[in-house]
C-alpha cells in the first residue's frame, strides 16, 4: 500500500475525529481507510490510535507519528505545487456555505465568475444562517460574518463589514425620526434572532472607546436579514442591516440611514475551512479568487 496515502488517512482521521469522515474526505471506503491505517501501524511497529465505538484518541506513539506524518505530507504538497504550471486546471467538487442574504447580494455573482474561469470545478452552495461543523456537514468552505470565531478554527479574513440602522421614508413620515439611540425605545424595531439579546450597540460619538447598548423591541424577529429588509421596505419599522445588503436602497432613497453619527460595530468577513494542509487546487484557487475580488471591489475597499 502507498505509505503517503496511509499517512494522509491517519492525519485526516485525527483532524476529523472519525475514520469514516476521513474516508469520505479522501474518497475511500471505510474498509480501505482502515486497511491503510493498519498498514501504517504495522510499518511503524506501534499502535497509533486508541479506538472505541464512540471515540478515538492518540497514543504516545501516535502523537510522535502525527508530527512526522504532517511534515512528510507538507513536503509532498510543496513538491506537487512546484510542478504546477499555468496550464494546470483545478477540477473536482467544492461544497460551500454562507447566508442567503450574503449569497444574493454578493457571493453568487463571485461564484458565477469563478465558475466561468474554472469550468471543471463543480460547486454546491448551501445557504445556512447557523454556524455548522464543516467536517460533519462535509463543507469545504464557509463564509461567515462575525467577530467571534471558535478557538482553533482556520480562517482567512477577506474584508470588513459595516452596518447601518435604517427605515423607509414612509415609516419615518409616520413617526418622529430618532435623534439619539435612546429614541429607538419608542420605535418598532426589526430584529435578527441570531443575537441572544435584543439590543443594538453604538459607539459613543464623544468617546469612541465606549459603547452605548440600547434595548430594542418590535413585532418581527427573523433569522434571515432579507426578511428584515423586506419588512423595512414595507414601512413596518426600523432595522439594523449590513451595508452590502441595503446600499442600493439607500442610494435610490427607498431606505434612509438613521443616526449616521453613531457608528456601529464593524464585523469581519471570513473564509473558514478545515485544514491548511492538503488543500485541493480547486479550493486554493477559490480562496485566491475571493481574496482578489474583495480587494479589487471599490465598495469593500471604500467602507
RAHU-V186070 format. One record per helix or strand of 3 or more residues. SS is the DSSP state (A for helix, B for strand). FROM is the first residue (numbers start at 0). TO is the last residue. If there is no record, write none. Layout:
ss:SS from:FROM to:TO
ss:SS from:FROM to:TO
This chain:
ss:A from:2 to:15
ss:A from:18 to:25
ss:A from:29 to:43
ss:B from:48 to:50
ss:B from:55 to:57
ss:A from:59 to:82
ss:B from:91 to:97
ss:A from:99 to:116
ss:B from:120 to:126
ss:B from:140 to:145
ss:B from:153 to:160
ss:B from:162 to:166
ss:A from:168 to:173
ss:A from:180 to:185
ss:B from:188 to:191
ss:B from:198 to:203
ss:B from:206 to:214
ss:A from:224 to:232
ss:B from:237 to:241
ss:A from:242 to:251
ss:B from:255 to:257
ss:B from:266 to:272
ss:A from:280 to:295
ss:A from:297 to:301
